[in-house]
Amino acid sequence: ETGVTQSPTHLIKTRGQQVTLRCSSQSGHNTVSWYQQALGQGPQFIFQYYREEENGRGNFPPRFSGLQFPNYSSELNVNALELDDSALYLCASSSGRGPGYEQYFGPGTRLTVT
Amino acid sequence: KQEVTQIPAALSVPEGENLVLNCSFTDSAIYNLQWFRQDPGKGLTSLLLIQSSQREQTSGRLNASLDKSSGRSTLYIAASQPGDSATYLCAENAGGTSYGKLTFGQGTILTVHP
């Protein structure tokens, strides 16, 4: 059974640019959640996708957007990058969308905005 | 607003010592609470998940308890080892929505020295 994978591992972008991060969910999982973890902080919920639809969103501006594909992999897109977007971005997959489904995390993508 | 607080922020202990990490949450309608381990720059590894109907969960040298009435959870680590050094995060899933949003504390940085 393959776990959650994310790419790339590290990324450096310039302020104002756009970035796309990718996540492959664990086999059999149809739900992907994205979290942002700033240095020294706990992760913060960005949004969740269930069967290709956004299913819930945290307190993040619209320049944070996502997609989920028919194979349940997912992308996180961030437009007009700001210095404060520098963080570890984590995705987690689960076999369902409700609170009763355990989320399994990937290794993360470290984004640095200069 | 859901808030999760972890105390202490950092802890340094000698090898072999038993220790307790604390987690407080504000939402009494908690669905479940989860403890994670995070090594520097890495993703999250789930340690224990406690459902709201449970009082505690055990895995090897780890024991986690949940007291909904006081809004507290503790993670007990027995006979600590240098390999236990990591950041420990607790996260509550408050339910009440159609999606599983985890709200994290800021973590406790644990150092176990030989």
Interface residues (C-beta under 8 A of the other chain):
Chain A: T31 S33 Y35 G40 Q41 G42 P43 Q44 F45 Q48 Y50 N55 G56 G58 L88 L90 A92 S94 R97 G98 P99 G100 Y101 E102 Q103 Y104 F105 G106 P107 G108 R110
Chain B: V4 Y31 N32 Q34 F36 G41 K42 G43 L44 T45 S46 L49 L89 A91 N93 A94 G95 G96 T97 S98 Y99 G100 K101 L102 T103 F104 G105 Q106 G107
